[in-house]
Amino acid sequence: MAKEEFEIAFHGPAVEGNSISARDLGTSMIALGDLLEYANKSLYGEGNKSVLRIKATREGSFEAVFEYAITAISDTTSFLNDNPMDVLQVLVGIPGATVSLFAIYRYLKGRQPEENEVSDGGDGKIHIEIEGSDNKIIVNKNTYNFYTDSNIRSAMRDLISPLGENGVERMDINQQENVESIDKSEIDFYDVPLREEEEKTESMQKIYVLVVSPSFQRGDKWRVSTGADETAFFVGIADNDFIDKVSRGDEGFKAGDSLYVELQTIQWIEDGQLKTERNIVKVIDHMHAGEQGNLEL
């Protein structure tokens, strides 16, 4: 199993004693794991796994050494080999060839580039040039795709979140002497949405749903469908009285049970994709398999 090491260091008065807030570090490290996992699956496919481990903490500000490994490779989805450095280079760039994901944030200040600012440079590279600027950046096509991915942007924001704390001034990522530095002054770049979120639309309807997979854990979503041959979808349960009955065992379920409910559907556009959220606001009736419900008019 191939492994690759890299380092992350935070600098500033708040970390001069070689320590950092556990909460801040925890948020950042979870985001780092998510970021590498998203990148790994994007490059190699859903069937792959990766492992990120903290090896040690060294003297100096606050510095941690990480060991990153890919434990499974899908033969059908990979265009690269099984070297974990490939995933890291998509994120941190290759000196003299392509810039890092962090450099795209710095160059564009986190915003969505205009169509006339982006061109295909061939050989898997994208050229980005701001109109009126004397320089342009060349990025790996996958790195650019990561920049426009909402999951990776969310993880990037959390990764650099310790820079938002007083006394933490800079974050360094060092991979084989390729050092990427993110300054405190850049933190706002990671809060810029690619596109303004469209206004949400909300609708309510009374509808029968077939219970596919109930949950007896408060707060969990249920899987339901609008018919035996229809695709199941997840819904939140906002009817606390109904959930209380389920928790007490007053409501029992078996295969084929259905509910007559008030269903709330919320839709909006985010990063160019349609998002839908569904919630059962009220359970009007619970019909066990074989029973016929009374339709409320």
Beta strands, then each sheet from edge to edge (+ up, - down):
strand 1: 3-11
strand 2: 50-58
strand 3: 62-70
strand 4: 118-122
strand 5: 125-128
strand 6: 137-140
strand 7: 170-175
strand 8: 178-183
strand 9: 201-213
strand 10: 222-225
strand 11: 233-237
strand 12: 258-270
strand 13: 273-287
sheet 1: 2+ 3- 1+ 7- 8+
sheet 2: 4+ 5- 6+
sheet 3: 9+ 10- 11+ 13+ 12- 9+
end
